[in-house]
Amino acid sequence: MMNRVILIGRLTADPELRYTHSGTAVSSFTLAVDRARKNQQGERETDFVNIVVWQKQAETCAQYLHKGRMAGVDGRLQIRTYEDREGRKVRVAEVIAENVRFLDRGDNTNPVSGARASDPSSPHVQAPNLSRYTDDPFADDTPIDLNDDPFADSHSA
């Protein structure tokens, strides 16, 4: 069985940081994710997905993510049920984040990546090596003839 969700979107509000009775950090926020296709009116629709982040990464998200920031979330879908104040059962779908990536710095400059939830030794925020993105990797490449099979002679019978 597989339960994997990968989302890229913008936060609709600052993350809310709380702590459980045992002291475990938990942060929650909503990610606005545009759909790939436009509706009949030619507009993109947006899904608002609840995200839950645990432990040290929850504190990191609460510290560095803010409303409007772009983030990538890799995790699993969880459906939970609870009873509201009127006694009705309510079903909630949320993504339990295993990895949150900060895809911008909030000031629309260079991207910053977040720490992995599964790697407690990773730093809170790492600036990626951007030098590899400044050069065109295809600038000096010569065209490739896709019809030229170097093994054509060895395969012929």
Backbone as CSV, one residue per row, in Angstrom:
resi,resn,N_x,N_y,N_z,CA_x,CA_y,CA_z,C_x,C_y,C_z
1,MET,0.840,-1.177,0.000,0.000,0.000,0.000,0.883,1.237,0.000
2,MET,0.340,2.322,-0.490,1.110,3.556,-0.583,0.240,4.732,-0.167
3,ASN,0.813,5.636,0.594,0.146,6.861,1.004,1.196,7.959,0.960
4,ARG,1.278,8.680,-0.143,2.299,9.696,-0.326,1.662,10.913,-0.980
5,VAL,1.924,12.088,-0.420,1.396,13.345,-0.941,2.557,14.312,-1.102
6,ILE,2.646,14.968,-2.251,3.643,16.000,-2.494,2.900,17.235,-2.997
7,LEU,3.090,18.350,-2.302,2.383,19.584,-2.626,3.349,20.755,-2.680
8,ILE,3.056,21.709,-3.545,3.763,22.983,-3.565,2.688,24.062,-3.595
9,GLY,2.794,25.001,-2.659,1.813,26.070,-2.600,2.271,27.179,-1.681
10,ARG,1.349,28.096,-1.401,1.650,29.239,-0.532,0.817,29.157,0.744
11,LEU,1.429,29.577,1.851,0.741,29.564,3.133,-0.345,30.635,3.145
12,THR,-1.498,30.273,3.681,-2.610,31.220,3.758,-2.545,32.064,5.022
13,ALA,-1.759,31.620,6.001,-1.581,32.346,7.268,-0.298,31.844,7.912
14,ASP,0.172,32.545,8.926,1.348,32.085,9.658,1.051,30.740,10.322
15,PRO,2.034,29.859,10.415,1.832,28.572,11.091,1.474,28.785,12.564
16,GLU,0.660,27.884,13.078,0.281,27.909,14.489,1.102,26.843,15.205
17,LEU,1.895,27.238,16.182,2.755,26.315,16.931,2.132,26.027,18.286
18,ARG,2.034,24.738,18.615,1.528,24.296,19.915,2.454,23.213,20.438
19,TYR,2.260,22.832,21.677,3.019,21.736,22.274,2.046,20.774,22.925
20,THR,2.305,19.471,22.770,1.474,18.464,23.423,1.778,18.468,24.915
21,HIS,0.986,17.718,25.694,1.214,17.628,27.139,2.596,17.086,27.452
22,SER,3.139,16.254,26.559,4.465,15.675,26.783,5.592,16.586,26.269
23,GLY,5.240,17.760,25.703,6.240,18.710,25.255,6.648,18.596,23.801
24,THR,5.963,17.778,23.017,6.283,17.631,21.593,5.686,18.790,20.803
25,ALA,6.516,19.417,19.991,6.057,20.546,19.172,5.213,20.039,18.007
26,VAL,4.130,20.756,17.727,3.290,20.464,16.563,2.854,21.797,15.963
27,SER,3.048,21.926,14.671,2.692,23.147,13.964,1.689,22.794,12.878
28,SER,0.766,23.694,12.639,-0.205,23.459,11.568,-0.367,24.742,10.760
29,PHE,-0.596,24.543,9.468,-0.851,25.656,8.573,-1.628,25.143,7.380
30,THR,-2.154,26.066,6.603,-2.904,25.715,5.402,-2.110,26.167,4.189
31,LEU,-2.012,25.261,3.225,-1.282,25.522,1.994,-2.290,25.691,0.863
32,ALA,-2.208,26.813,0.153,-3.057,27.053,-1.022,-2.333,26.505,-2.240
33,VAL,-2.954,25.515,-2.889,-2.326,24.836,-4.022,-3.227,25.001,-5.247
34,ASP,-2.682,25.643,-6.285,-3.451,25.829,-7.515,-3.579,24.513,-8.260
35,ARG,-4.740,24.286,-8.853,-4.944,23.099,-9.684,-4.268,23.299,-11.034
36,ALA,-3.892,22.191,-11.652,-3.153,22.249,-12.912,-4.012,22.746,-14.073
37,ARG,-5.283,22.439,-14.048,-6.160,22.806,-15.169,-7.117,23.919,-14.781
38,LYS,-7.520,24.665,-15.771,-8.459,25.756,-15.542,-9.885,25.216,-15.593
39,ASN,-10.806,25.898,-14.896,-12.206,25.493,-14.910,-12.883,25.994,-16.188
40,GLN,-14.188,25.808,-16.297,-14.914,26.188,-17.507,-14.903,27.695,-17.761
41,GLN,-14.682,28.470,-16.703,-14.612,29.923,-16.859,-13.191,30.382,-17.194
42,GLY,-12.266,29.443,-17.357,-10.888,29.779,-17.703,-10.041,30.214,-16.526
43,GLU,-10.515,29.940,-15.305,-9.785,30.334,-14.102,-9.208,29.098,-13.415
44,ARG,-8.074,29.288,-12.758,-7.486,28.212,-11.969,-8.184,28.150,-10.620
45,GLU,-8.546,26.963,-10.214,-9.125,26.779,-8.895,-8.017,26.432,-7.915
46,THR,-8.254,26.704,-6.659,-7.250,26.488,-5.628,-7.808,25.563,-4.564
47,ASP,-6.980,24.610,-4.142,-7.328,23.747,-3.016,-6.585,24.260,-1.793
48,PHE,-7.248,24.235,-0.647,-6.651,24.659,0.609,-6.450,23.417,1.462
49,VAL,-5.182,23.039,1.635,-4.840,21.768,2.265,-4.245,22.019,3.649
50,ASN,-4.811,21.356,4.649,-4.299,21.461,6.015,-3.034,20.624,6.150
51,ILE,-1.988,21.228,6.725,-0.696,20.576,6.910,-0.392,20.526,8.399
52,VAL,0.130,19.386,8.867,0.551,19.223,10.256,2.008,18.785,10.260
53,VAL,2.836,19.475,11.043,4.269,19.196,11.126,4.602,18.944,12.592
54,TRP,5.447,17.950,12.843,5.775,17.557,14.213,7.235,17.808,14.553
55,GLN,7.518,17.852,15.816,8.835,17.883,16.443,9.634,19.123,16.037
56,LYS,10.943,18.978,15.882,11.814,20.123,15.628,11.429,20.854,14.347
57,GLN,11.010,20.111,13.330,10.622,20.752,12.082,9.397,21.645,12.276
58,ALA,8.535,21.314,13.237,7.383,22.164,13.547,7.848,23.528,14.048
59,GLU,8.856,23.533,14.909,9.404,24.792,15.420,10.089,25.581,14.309
60,THR,10.796,24.879,13.431,11.471,25.534,12.315,10.456,26.187,11.383
61,CYS,9.383,25.483,11.078,8.339,26.036,10.207,7.697,27.262,10.849
62,ALA,7.404,27.177,12.144,6.776,28.303,12.835,7.698,29.514,12.856
63,GLN,8.998,29.277,12.916,9.962,30.377,12.980,10.189,31.030,11.624
64,TYR,10.248,30.236,10.553,10.669,30.766,9.256,9.575,30.899,8.209
65,LEU,8.504,30.165,8.335,7.423,30.279,7.355,6.410,31.315,7.819
66,HIS,5.889,32.074,6.870,4.890,33.090,7.179,3.872,33.131,6.046
67,LYS,2.778,33.810,6.280,1.722,33.947,5.289,2.314,34.414,3.953
68,GLY,1.928,33.726,2.878,2.368,34.086,1.529,3.626,33.379,1.067
69,ARG,4.370,32.771,1.988,5.599,32.062,1.619,5.265,30.810,0.823
70,MET,6.127,30.476,-0.139,5.953,29.256,-0.913,6.694,28.122,-0.220
71,ALA,6.030,26.977,-0.134,6.639,25.823,0.522,6.263,24.551,-0.228
72,GLY,7.161,23.587,-0.163,6.906,22.254,-0.687,6.748,21.308,0.488
73,VAL,5.751,20.451,0.424,5.468,19.515,1.514,5.427,18.102,0.949
74,ASP,6.148,17.213,1.601,6.147,15.791,1.267,5.687,15.064,2.516
75,GLY,4.635,14.268,2.387,4.113,13.584,3.569,3.074,12.550,3.210
76,ARG,2.175,12.314,4.161,1.124,11.316,3.964,-0.230,11.925,4.301
77,LEU,-1.265,11.435,3.656,-2.619,11.896,3.903,-3.180,11.166,5.111
78,GLN,-3.812,11.930,6.001,-4.448,11.330,7.175,-5.885,11.836,7.249
79,ILE,-6.796,10.925,7.453,-8.203,11.274,7.651,-8.522,10.942,9.108
80,ARG,-8.932,11.941,9.861,-9.276,11.687,11.259,-10.692,12.160,11.521
81,THR,-11.284,11.589,12.538,-12.650,11.914,12.897,-12.684,12.396,14.344
82,TYR,-13.470,13.443,14.581,-13.670,13.905,15.950,-15.119,14.351,16.103
83,GLU,-15.523,14.571,17.334,-16.886,15.005,17.617,-16.865,16.489,17.953
84,ASP,-17.697,17.290,17.251,-17.717,18.723,17.511,-18.570,19.044,18.742
85,ARG,-18.706,20.315,19.047,-19.428,20.751,20.257,-20.892,20.367,20.240
86,GLU,-21.458,20.230,19.044,-22.869,19.841,18.920,-23.047,18.327,18.920
87,GLY,-21.942,17.585,19.053,-22.017,16.125,19.101,-22.003,15.449,17.741
88,ARG,-21.749,16.213,16.675,-21.701,15.634,15.337,-20.292,15.147,15.039
89,LYS,-20.199,14.036,14.289,-18.899,13.544,13.852,-18.413,14.377,12.684
90,VAL,-17.152,14.795,12.767,-16.543,15.599,11.715,-15.313,14.854,11.206
91,ARG,-15.223,14.735,9.878,-14.048,14.113,9.259,-13.145,15.213,8.725
92,VAL,-11.853,15.088,9.005,-10.880,16.081,8.581,-9.777,15.377,7.805
93,ALA,-9.457,15.927,6.637,-8.330,15.436,5.850,-7.179,16.403,6.040
94,GLU,-5.993,15.867,6.333,-4.807,16.701,6.507,-3.586,15.923,6.062
95,VAL,-2.550,16.657,5.711,-1.292,16.038,5.316,-0.344,16.121,6.507
96,ILE,0.172,14.968,6.914,1.187,14.906,7.957,2.532,15.020,7.248
97,ALA,3.190,16.149,7.433,4.424,16.441,6.702,5.595,15.665,7.282
98,GLU,6.333,15.039,6.396,7.587,14.395,6.773,8.770,15.253,6.367
99,ASN,8.543,16.119,5.374,9.602,16.980,4.869,8.957,18.257,4.357
100,VAL,9.428,19.389,4.855,8.939,20.687,4.389,10.124,21.443,3.818
101,ARG,9.974,21.933,2.601,11.016,22.723,1.947,10.538,24.159,1.823
102,PHE,11.385,25.094,2.207,11.071,26.503,2.061,11.542,26.905,0.662
103,LEU,10.627,27.280,-0.195,10.956,27.497,-1.597,11.235,28.952,-1.942
104,ASP,11.105,29.835,-0.994,11.530,31.220,-1.166,11.915,31.741,0.206
105,ARG,12.489,32.925,0.228,12.927,33.487,1.501,11.901,34.437,2.082
106,GLY,10.796,34.617,1.419,9.793,35.532,1.913,9.980,36.938,1.392
107,ASP,11.182,37.228,0.860,11.437,38.536,0.275,11.665,38.415,-1.228
108,ASN,11.221,37.288,-1.789,11.302,37.007,-3.230,12.727,37.016,-3.764
109,THR,13.685,36.556,-2.944,15.049,36.413,-3.423,15.361,34.936,-3.539
110,ASN,16.552,34.530,-3.151,16.993,33.150,-3.330,16.194,32.170,-2.501
111,PRO,15.977,30.946,-3.012,15.250,29.938,-2.257,16.068,29.411,-1.085
112,VAL,15.363,28.905,-0.099,15.984,28.293,1.068,15.286,26.973,1.301
113,SER,16.036,25.925,1.640,15.417,24.629,1.879,15.280,24.389,3.361
114,GLY,14.204,23.706,3.750,13.964,23.411,5.155,14.622,22.123,5.584
115,ALA,14.619,21.878,6.861,15.220,20.673,7.417,14.272,19.495,7.258
116,ARG,14.835,18.308,7.120,14.029,17.100,6.993,13.564,16.669,8.365
117,ALA,12.304,16.255,8.467,11.774,15.783,9.740,12.460,14.501,10.158
118,SER,12.879,13.687,9.211,13.487,12.400,9.528,14.968,12.528,9.860
119,ASP,15.544,13.725,9.745,16.957,13.911,10.002,17.140,14.977,11.077
120,PRO,17.136,14.577,12.360,17.209,15.562,13.426,18.535,16.304,13.470
121,SER,19.569,15.793,12.821,20.873,16.454,12.856,20.990,17.558,11.816
122,SER,20.037,17.650,10.885,20.158,18.670,9.852,19.881,20.039,10.460
123,PRO,20.509,21.093,9.929,20.317,22.434,10.485,18.908,22.931,10.215
124,HIS,18.516,23.962,10.965,17.169,24.521,10.808,16.916,24.966,9.380
125,VAL,17.817,25.747,8.840,17.647,26.272,7.490,18.987,26.227,6.785
126,GLN,18.981,25.685,5.587,20.196,25.597,4.799,20.015,26.414,3.536
127,ALA,20.984,27.226,3.211,20.965,27.918,1.928,21.567,26.981,0.896
128,PRO,20.859,26.682,-0.181,21.384,25.766,-1.182,22.524,26.399,-1.967
129,ASN,23.288,25.550,-2.622,24.354,26.013,-3.491,23.706,26.482,-4.790
130,LEU,23.621,27.802,-4.952,22.927,28.355,-6.112,23.833,28.546,-7.311
131,SER,25.152,28.362,-7.138,26.075,28.605,-8.244,25.805,27.682,-9.421
132,ARG,25.324,26.488,-9.162,25.069,25.573,-10.276,23.869,26.006,-11.108
133,TYR,23.052,26.933,-10.608,21.887,27.391,-11.351,22.162,28.653,-12.163
134,THR,23.333,29.236,-11.989,23.608,30.490,-12.681,24.089,30.281,-14.103
135,ASP,24.686,29.138,-14.404,25.177,28.863,-15.745,24.184,27.997,-16.501
136,ASP,24.145,28.197,-17.814,23.295,27.375,-18.666,23.994,26.048,-18.905
137,PRO,23.453,24.933,-18.380,24.143,23.651,-18.518,24.176,23.136,-19.952
138,PHE,23.377,23.720,-20.844,23.319,23.250,-22.215,24.030,24.187,-23.191
139,ALA,24.679,25.228,-22.676,25.289,26.237,-23.543,26.369,25.658,-24.438
140,ASP,27.201,24.751,-23.926,28.312,24.217,-24.708,28.032,22.837,-25.300
141,ASP,26.853,22.323,-25.119,26.548,20.986,-25.622,26.338,21.013,-27.127
142,THR,26.803,19.976,-27.758,26.581,19.821,-29.188,25.288,19.054,-29.395
143,PRO,24.638,19.250,-30.517,23.382,18.535,-30.769,23.598,17.023,-30.768
144,ILE,22.577,16.312,-30.321,22.632,14.860,-30.282,21.716,14.316,-31.362
145,ASP,22.248,13.415,-32.191,21.446,12.768,-33.220,20.797,11.540,-32.586
146,LEU,19.503,11.645,-32.289,18.803,10.555,-31.627,18.578,9.362,-32.552
147,ASN,18.745,9.554,-33.846,18.587,8.461,-34.798,19.874,7.676,-34.989
148,ASP,20.956,8.156,-34.416,22.262,7.520,-34.579,22.442,6.479,-33.476
149,ASP,22.215,5.198,-33.782,22.355,4.102,-32.826,23.759,3.530,-32.933
150,PRO,24.617,3.739,-31.907,25.986,3.255,-31.987,26.072,1.727,-32.006
151,PHE,25.009,1.062,-31.634,25.024,-0.390,-31.593,24.284,-1.016,-32.771
152,ALA,23.952,-0.195,-33.764,23.176,-0.697,-34.903,23.867,-1.859,-35.600
153,ASP,25.175,-1.778,-35.802,25.887,-2.837,-36.494,25.935,-4.117,-35.673
154,SER,26.022,-4.008,-34.358,26.138,-5.212,-33.534,24.809,-5.938,-33.373
155,HIS,23.671,-5.213,-33.605,22.359,-5.827,-33.457,21.834,-6.442,-34.748
156,SER,22.415,-6.089,-35.848,21.912,-6.607,-37.110,22.310,-8.060,-37.284
157,ALA,21.411,-8.840,-37.796,21.681,-10.278,-37.958,21.829,-10.651,-39.388
